Amino acid sequence: MAEVGFILSPHLDPGGTSRDSVEWANRFSMLGVRVTMLTLRAGGAFHRRLASDVPYEELGLRGTFSGIPKLLVRLRRSPSAFVLTNCASSACLVALFKALGLFHGRLVFVESVNPVQTIRSSGKSSLAYRIIRRRADAVVHLSHFAQALSLRLGMARQKSFYIPNIISSVQASSRPACLTGMRLLAVGRLDVVKGYDRLIAAMPAVISAFPKATLRICGGGDQHAI
């Protein structure tokens, strides 16, 4: 079976980026579509979650941009295959290959975090997003806010796609039947991109409406000691 596409991920270490990449690869496999899981760096425990029939290759790069030639050589072995990634630096590289006429496959970028935070984090991240918006064949947004921002920044509407949450905002806005002793639980990696600071900042407003409300945050990560 010919190689149809690549799932491009920086690594397969535990985390949301790797989890989603593995899930995409497994879903394609279930549909009979041959995709290759391609990681820039070696290692990662989530390798064990890949379906046995999904080809897996590690480029073993020390850094995303330092491995430009090796990534390009691999992609050009299947020049018409699509690339699906949720890593902005990886998507930027593929977008540059396309702009230079070195790779002709479709590029689909899935936003994994709030784009405002990424754009403000550094000039390099901001430049990467501008390149992706111009050169990607499709960008998938996880919120109306992110989509509206990309459109304001010049993304073509026909390339912009929004995947809604499973629970609609109308359902989520309804008040619970029982207000006594409301307990809120947040589980995830303790990282700045998760926005736990915003959750904590919102608690006074929650408690003003539900005086017995409590919040518990469970997880590990860089912000555990904060």
GUVOBA-561698 format. One record per residue: residue in one letter; x, y, z of N, C-alpha, C, O in turn. Coordinates in steps of 0.05 Angstrom, whole numbers, padded with zeros to 5 digits, always signed. Layout:
N
AXYZXYZXYZXYZ/...
end
This chain:
226
M+00017-00024+00000+00000+00000+00000+00018+00025+00000+00036+00027+00016/A+00012+00044-00017+00028+00068-00020+00024+00086+00005+00003+00086+00017/E+00045+00100+00011+00044+00119+00034+00027+00143+00027+00034+00157+00008/V+00006+00148+00042-00013+00169+00036-00006+00195+00051-00010+00217+00040/G+00004+00192+00075+00009+00216+00091+00027+00211+00114+00035+00188+00121/F+00035+00233+00127+00052+00233+00151+00037+00246+00174+00024+00266+00171/I+00039+00234+00198+00032+00247+00222+00059+00257+00234+00075+00240+00243/L+00063+00283+00235+00089+00294+00243+00087+00305+00271+00071+00323+00277/S+00104+00294+00289+00103+00302+00317+00132+00306+00326+00150+00292+00317/P+00137+00326+00344+00164+00330+00353+00175+00306+00369+00200+00301+00368/H+00158+00291+00383+00166+00268+00399+00141+00252+00407+00119+00260+00399/L+00145+00231+00421+00122+00216+00432+00124+00214+00462+00116+00194+00474/D+00135+00234+00475+00134+00236+00504+00105+00241+00513+00090+00253+00498/P+00098+00232+00537+00071+00236+00547+00063+00266+00546+00078+00283+00555/G+00039+00271+00536+00029+00298+00534+00007+00299+00513+00004+00281+00497/G-00007+00322+00512-00029+00325+00494-00021+00324+00465-00035+00312+00449/T+00001+00336+00458+00010+00336+00430+00015+00308+00420+00006+00301+00398/S+00030+00292+00435+00035+00265+00427+00010+00247+00427+00006+00231+00410/R-00006+00251+00448-00031+00235+00450-00048+00239+00425-00058+00220+00413/D-00052+00264+00417-00069+00269+00393-00056+00258+00368-00070+00247+00351/S-00030+00260+00365-00016+00249+00342-00020+00219+00339-00026+00209+00318/V-00017+00205+00361-00020+00176+00361-00049+00169+00355-00055+00150+00340/E-00068+00184+00366-00096+00179+00361-00103+00183+00331-00117+00166+00320/W-00092+00203+00319-00097+00207+00290-00086+00184+00274-00099+00173+00256/A-00061+00176+00280-00049+00154+00265-00065+00128+00268-00069+00114+00248/N-00075+00123+00292-00091+00098+00296-00118+00100+00282-00127+00080+00272/R-00130+00123+00281-00155+00126+00267-00152+00122+00237-00168+00108+00224/F-00131+00133+00226-00125+00129+00198-00121+00099+00192-00131+00089+00172/S-00107+00086+00210-00102+00057+00206-00128+00042+00206-00132+00023+00190/M-00146+00049+00224-00172+00036+00225-00188+00039+00199-00204+00022+00192/L-00184+00062+00186-00198+00068+00161-00184+00056+00137-00193+00059+00114/G-00161+00043+00141-00146+00031+00119-00129+00051+00104-00121+00045+00081/V-00123+00074+00116-00106+00094+00103-00078+00092+00114-00074+00093+00138/R-00058+00088+00097-00031+00084+00106-00017+00110+00111-00011+00125+00093/V-00012+00116+00136+00003+00139+00144+00027+00130+00161+00026+00109+00174/T+00047+00146+00160+00071+00141+00176+00074+00160+00199+00072+00184+00195/M+00077+00150+00223+00083+00167+00246+00112+00175+00245+00130+00158+00247/L+00117+00201+00242+00144+00211+00238+00150+00230+00261+00136+00250+00264/T+00170+00224+00277+00178+00241+00300+00205+00253+00295+00223+00240+00284/L+00209+00278+00304+00234+00292+00300+00255+00281+00319+00279+00279+00311/R+00247+00275+00343+00266+00265+00363+00259+00236+00371+00237+00227+00367/A+00279+00223+00381+00276+00194+00388+00262+00192+00415+00262+00211+00432/G+00251+00168+00420+00241+00162+00447+00212+00171+00451+00200+00184+00434/G+00201+00163+00474+00174+00171+00481+00157+00147+00488+00154+00128+00472/A+00145+00147+00512+00129+00125+00521+00104+00120+00505+00093+00098+00505/F+00094+00141+00491+00069+00138+00476+00073+00121+00451+00053+00115+00437/H+00097+00114+00445+00102+00096+00422+00086+00070+00426+00078+00058+00407/R+00083+00062+00451+00069+00037+00457+00039+00039+00451+00026+00018+00449/R+00029+00063+00448+00000+00066+00442-00006+00064+00412-00029+00063+00404/L+00015+00065+00395+00011+00063+00367+00001+00036+00359+00010+00015+00369/A-00018+00035+00340-00027+00009+00329-00003-00005+00315+00015+00008+00304/S-00003-00031+00317+00019-00047+00307+00024-00043+00277+00047-00047+00268/D+00003-00036+00262+00007-00033+00233+00013-00005+00224+00013+00001+00200/V+00018+00013+00243+00026+00041+00236+00056+00043+00234+00069+00039+00255/P+00068+00048+00211+00097+00051+00209+00106+00075+00226+00093+00096+00227/Y+00128+00071+00240+00138+00091+00258+00168+00096+00253+00184+00077+00253/E+00175+00121+00249+00202+00128+00243+00211+00152+00261+00196+00171+00264/E+00235+00150+00271+00247+00171+00287+00270+00183+00271+00288+00169+00262/L+00269+00210+00267+00291+00223+00252+00315+00227+00269+00337+00231+00259/G+00311+00227+00296+00334+00230+00314+00347+00257+00313+00372+00259+00315/L+00332+00278+00309+00343+00305+00306+00349+00317+00334+00334+00312+00353/R+00369+00333+00336+00375+00347+00361+00357+00371+00365+00352+00379+00388/G+00348+00383+00344+00330+00406+00345+00314+00407+00319+00322+00397+00299/T+00291+00420+00321+00273+00421+00298+00287+00434+00273+00287+00422+00252/F+00298+00457+00277+00309+00471+00254+00336+00461+00245+00344+00463+00222/S+00351+00449+00264+00377+00438+00257+00375+00414+00239+00394+00406+00225/G+00351+00401+00239+00347+00377+00223+00332+00382+00197+00320+00363+00186/I+00332+00406+00187+00317+00413+00163+00324+00394+00139+00305+00383+00127/P+00349+00390+00132+00355+00373+00109+00344+00344+00112+00334+00333+00093/K+00347+00333+00136+00339+00305+00140+00308+00303+00138+00298+00283+00126/L+00294+00322+00149+00265+00321+00146+00256+00324+00117+00238+00310+00108/L+00269+00342+00103+00262+00347+00075+00267+00322+00058+00250+00315+00042/V+00289+00309+00062+00295+00285+00047+00274+00263+00052+00265+00250+00033/R+00265+00261+00077+00245+00240+00083+00218+00247+00070+00205+00229+00059/L+00210+00272+00072+00184+00279+00060+00184+00276+00029+00164+00269+00018/R+00207+00282+00017+00208+00280-00012+00208+00252-00023+00204+00247-00047/R+00210+00232-00005+00207+00204-00013+00178+00199-00020+00172+00180-00035/S+00159+00215-00009+00131+00213-00016+00121+00241-00021+00106+00252-00004/P+00128+00253-00043+00124+00282-00048+00095+00291-00049+00089+00314-00045/S+00076+00272-00054+00048+00280-00056+00033+00273-00030+00008+00277-00029/A+00046+00261-00010+00033+00254+00015+00025+00279+00031+00039+00299+00029/F+00004+00277+00046-00004+00300+00063+00012+00298+00089+00023+00277+00097/V+00014+00321+00103+00027+00323+00129+00006+00335+00148-00005+00356+00143/L+00001+00320+00170-00017+00329+00191-00001+00332+00216+00012+00313+00225/T-00002+00356+00228+00014+00361+00252+00001+00382+00270-00014+00399+00260/N+00006+00380+00296-00003+00401+00315+00020+00415+00328+00017+00427+00349/C+00043+00413+00315+00068+00426+00325+00074+00449+00306+00079+00445+00282/A+00074+00474+00317+00077+00498+00300+00104+00499+00286+00105+00506+00263/S+00125+00492+00300+00152+00493+00287+00154+00473+00264+00166+00478+00244/S+00143+00449+00268+00143+00429+00247+00126+00438+00223+00135+00435+00200/A+00103+00449+00229+00085+00459+00208+00099+00481+00192+00096+00483+00168/C+00114+00498+00207+00128+00520+00194+00148+00510+00174+00151+00521+00152/L+00163+00489+00182+00183+00478+00164+00171+00467+00138+00180+00472+00116/V+00149+00452+00141+00136+00441+00118+00125+00463+00100+00126+00462+00076/A+00114+00484+00113+00104+00507+00098+00126+00521+00082+00121+00529+00059/L+00149+00523+00093+00172+00534+00079+00180+00516+00055+00187+00526+00034/F+00180+00490+00060+00186+00471+00038+00167+00476+00015+00175+00476-00009/K+00141+00479+00021+00121+00483+00001+00125+00510-00014+00123+00511-00038/A+00132+00530+00001+00136+00557-00011+00160+00557-00030+00159+00571-00050/L+00180+00540-00024+00203+00538-00041+00200+00518-00064+00218+00514-00080/G+00177+00505-00065+00172+00485-00086+00187+00459-00081+00190+00443-00100/L+00195+00453-00057+00210+00429-00050+00192+00406-00042+00201+00383-00042/F+00168+00412-00034+00149+00392-00026+00121+00401-00035+00114+00425-00032/H+00105+00383-00046+00080+00391-00058+00056+00378-00044+00033+00381-00054/G+00060+00363-00023+00038+00351-00009+00022+00371+00007+00031+00394+00011/R-00002+00364+00015-00019+00382+00030-00009+00383+00059+00000+00364+00071/L-00012+00407+00071-00005+00411+00099-00030+00419+00115-00043+00439+00108/V-00036+00403+00135-00058+00409+00153-00047+00413+00181-00034+00396+00192/F-00052+00437+00192-00042+00444+00219-00065+00446+00238-00085+00460+00233/V-00063+00432+00261-00084+00432+00281-00073+00448+00305-00053+00440+00318/E-00086+00470+00312-00077+00486+00335-00082+00470+00360-00103+00458+00364/S-00062+00469+00378-00064+00454+00402-00066+00471+00427-00073+00462+00448/V-00059+00497+00424-00060+00515+00447-00072+00542+00437-00076+00546+00413/N-00078+00559+00456-00088+00586+00450-00067+00600+00432-00044+00604+00440/P-00075+00608+00407-00055+00621+00389-00045+00647+00400-00022+00655+00393/V-00060+00662+00415-00051+00687+00426-00026+00683+00444-00007+00698+00442/Q-00028+00662+00461-00006+00656+00479+00019+00649+00463+00041+00656+00470/T+00015+00633+00441+00038+00625+00425+00050+00649+00411+00075+00651+00410/I+00034+00666+00399+00044+00689+00384+00059+00708+00402+00079+00719+00394/R+00049+00711+00427+00062+00730+00445+00087+00718+00459+00103+00733+00471/S+00091+00692+00457+00113+00679+00471+00140+00688+00460+00159+00691+00476/S+00142+00692+00434+00168+00700+00422+00164+00709+00394+00143+00703+00381/G+00183+00724+00384+00182+00732+00356+00183+00709+00337+00171+00710+00315/K+00198+00688+00344+00200+00665+00327+00173+00651+00324+00165+00642+00302/S+00159+00648+00346+00132+00635+00346+00113+00652+00329+00097+00641+00314/S+00114+00678+00332+00096+00695+00317+00102+00693+00287+00083+00691+00271/L+00127+00692+00279+00134+00689+00251+00125+00662+00241+00115+00660+00218/A+00128+00641+00257+00119+00614+00248+00090+00614+00243+00081+00602+00223/Y+00074+00626+00259+00045+00627+00255+00037+00642+00230+00019+00634+00216/R+00052+00663+00224+00046+00679+00200+00051+00662+00175+00036+00662+00156/I+00073+00647+00176+00080+00629+00153+00059+00607+00150+00051+00601+00128/I+00051+00595+00172+00031+00574+00171+00005+00584+00160-00007+00571+00144/R-00004+00608+00169-00030+00618+00160-00029+00623+00130-00050+00620+00117/R-00006+00630+00119-00005+00636+00091-00001+00611+00074-00012+00609+00051/R+00013+00591+00084+00022+00569+00067+00008+00542+00072+00008+00525+00055/A-00004+00539+00096-00018+00513+00101-00043+00511+00083-00055+00531+00076/D-00049+00486+00077-00073+00481+00060-00098+00482+00077-00120+00487+00067/A-00095+00476+00103-00118+00478+00122-00108+00481+00150-00087+00470+00157/V-00122+00497+00166-00116+00501+00194-00141+00494+00210-00163+00506+00204/V-00139+00477+00229-00162+00469+00246-00160+00483+00272-00139+00482+00286/H-00181+00498+00279-00182+00513+00304-00199+00498+00324-00218+00485+00317/L-00193+00502+00350-00208+00488+00371-00228+00507+00384-00241+00498+00403/S-00230+00532+00375-00249+00550+00387-00256+00571+00366-00240+00576+00348/H-00280+00584+00370-00287+00606+00352-00268+00629+00355-00262+00643+00335/F-00259+00633+00379-00240+00655+00384-00215+00652+00368-00206+00671+00355/A-00203+00628+00368-00179+00623+00353-00183+00626+00323-00166+00637+00309/Q-00206+00617+00313-00212+00620+00285-00215+00649+00277-00205+00658+00257/A-00230+00664+00294-00234+00693+00288-00208+00708+00288-00203+00725+00271/L-00190+00701+00306-00164+00714+00307-00148+00708+00282-00136+00727+00270/S-00147+00684+00273-00133+00677+00248-00144+00691+00224-00129+00700+00207/L-00170+00693+00223-00183+00708+00200-00176+00737+00201-00171+00749+00180/R-00175+00749+00225-00167+00777+00227-00138+00782+00219-00131+00803+00209/L-00122+00761+00223-00093+00764+00217-00087+00756+00188-00064+00755+00180/G-00108+00751+00172-00104+00748+00144-00107+00720+00133-00102+00716+00109/M-00116+00700+00149-00119+00673+00138-00143+00672+00119-00164+00684+00124/A-00140+00658+00097-00162+00654+00078-00184+00638+00091-00178+00617+00103/R-00209+00647+00088-00231+00633+00102-00234+00604+00092-00241+00587+00108/Q-00229+00599+00067-00232+00572+00056-00212+00552+00068-00215+00528+00064/K-00191+00562+00081-00171+00544+00093-00175+00541+00123-00161+00526+00136/S-00195+00555+00134-00199+00556+00163-00223+00538+00171-00245+00541+00160/F-00218+00520+00190-00239+00501+00198-00240+00501+00229-00220+00501+00243/Y-00265+00500+00239-00269+00500+00268-00283+00474+00275-00303+00466+00264/I-00271+00459+00295-00283+00435+00305-00295+00441+00333-00279+00447+00351/P-00321+00441+00336-00333+00449+00362-00328+00429+00384-00322+00405+00379/N-00331+00438+00408-00330+00420+00431-00354+00401+00431-00375+00406+00418/I-00351+00379+00445-00373+00359+00446-00397+00371+00460-00420+00366+00451/I-00393+00386+00481-00415+00398+00496-00419+00426+00486-00400+00442+00486/S-00444+00433+00478-00449+00460+00468-00449+00480+00490-00452+00473+00514/S-00444+00505+00483-00444+00527+00503-00471+00530+00516-00473+00539+00539/V-00493+00524+00501-00519+00526+00513-00523+00506+00535-00534+00513+00556/Q-00514+00481+00531-00517+00461+00551-00499+00468+00575-00507+00464+00598/A-00475+00477+00570-00456+00483+00591-00464+00506+00609-00456+00507+00632/S-00481+00524+00598-00489+00547+00614-00511+00542+00633-00517+00559+00650/S-00524+00519+00631-00547+00513+00649-00536+00508+00677-00515+00496+00681/R-00551+00517+00697-00543+00514+00725-00548+00486+00734-00568+00474+00727/P-00531+00474+00751-00535+00447+00761-00560+00446+00779-00567+00465+00792/A-00572+00422+00779-00596+00419+00795-00591+00421+00825-00607+00432+00839/C-00568+00412+00834-00561+00413+00862-00537+00431+00866-00515+00426+00854/L-00540+00452+00881-00519+00472+00885-00503+00468+00911-00483+00481+00915/T-00512+00450+00927-00499+00446+00954-00473+00431+00951-00471+00410+00938/G-00452+00443+00962-00426+00429+00962-00415+00424+00935-00404+00402+00930/M-00417+00443+00916-00406+00439+00889-00376+00434+00891-00361+00449+00904/R-00366+00413+00878-00338+00406+00878-00328+00406+00849-00338+00391+00832/L-00308+00422+00844-00296+00424+00817-00269+00409+00817-00253+00412+00835/L-00264+00394+00796-00240+00378+00794-00227+00384+00767-00240+00381+00746/A-00202+00392+00767-00186+00395+00742-00163+00376+00742-00147+00376+00761/V-00160+00360+00722-00139+00340+00720-00123+00345+00694-00135+00345+00673/G-00097+00348+00697-00081+00351+00673-00052+00359+00681-00045+00361+00704/R-00036+00363+00660-00008+00370+00664-00006+00399+00675-00020+00417+00665/L+00010+00403+00696+00012+00429+00709+00033+00445+00693+00056+00447+00700/D+00023+00457+00671+00039+00472+00653+00025+00499+00647+00001+00500+00648/V+00040+00519+00641+00029+00546+00637+00008+00546+00614-00011+00561+00615/V+00012+00529+00594-00007+00529+00571-00034+00519+00579-00053+00523+00564/K-00037+00505+00602-00063+00495+00610-00081+00516+00622-00105+00512+00624/G-00069+00539+00630-00086+00561+00639-00098+00557+00667-00119+00568+00672/Y-00085+00542+00684-00095+00539+00711-00097+00565+00727-00113+00568+00745/D-00079+00584+00720-00080+00610+00733-00107+00624+00728-00117+00638+00746/R-00118+00620+00704-00144+00632+00698-00166+00618+00713-00185+00631+00722/L-00163+00592+00716-00183+00577+00731-00184+00586+00761-00205+00590+00772/I-00160+00589+00772-00158+00597+00800-00169+00626+00803-00183+00632+00823/A-00162+00643+00784-00171+00671+00786-00202+00673+00784-00214+00692+00794/A-00215+00653+00771-00244+00654+00768-00258+00643+00792-00283+00647+00795/M-00244+00630+00811-00258+00618+00833-00272+00637+00851-00294+00630+00861/P-00262+00661+00857-00278+00680+00874-00306+00685+00862-00326+00687+00877/A-00308+00688+00836-00334+00692+00823-00352+00668+00826-00376+00670+00831/V-00339+00644+00824-00355+00619+00827-00365+00617+00856-00388+00610+00861/I-00348+00623+00875-00355+00620+00903-00376+00641+00911-00393+00636+00928/S-00376+00664+00898-00397+00684+00904-00424+00674+00896-00444+00681+00908/A-00425+00658+00875-00451+00646+00866-00457+00620+00880-00480+00614+00885/F-00436+00605+00887-00440+00579+00900-00421+00578+00924-00398+00568+00922/P-00429+00589+00947-00411+00593+00970-00396+00569+00980-00374+00571+00991/K-00406+00545+00975-00393+00521+00985-00376+00507+00964-00367+00484+00967/A-00372+00520+00942-00357+00508+00920-00328+00505+00927-00316+00522+00941/T-00316+00483+00919-00287+00478+00923-00274+00470+00897-00288+00460+00878/L-00248+00474+00895-00233+00467+00871-00209+00451+00878-00194+00458+00897/R-00205+00428+00864-00182+00412+00868-00168+00408+00841-00181+00401+00821/I-00142+00413+00840-00127+00409+00816-00107+00386+00820-00092+00386+00839/C-00108+00367+00801-00091+00343+00804-00074+00341+00779-00083+00344+00756/G-00048+00335+00783-00030+00331+00761-00001+00337+00770+00004+00344+00793/G+00016+00334+00751+00045+00339+00756+00056+00356+00733+00045+00356+00711/G+00078+00369+00739+00090+00386+00718+00107+00408+00729+00112+00409+00754/D+00115+00426+00712+00134+00447+00720+00122+00466+00741+00137+00478+00756/Q+00096+00469+00741+00083+00488+00759+00074+00476+00785+00058+00488+00800/H+00082+00452+00791+00073+00438+00815+00080+00452+00840+00064+00452+00859/A+00103+00465+00841+00113+00478+00866+00103+00506+00869+00107+00519+00889/I+00089+00517+00848+00080+00545+00849+00055+00547+00866+00044+00569+00869/
end
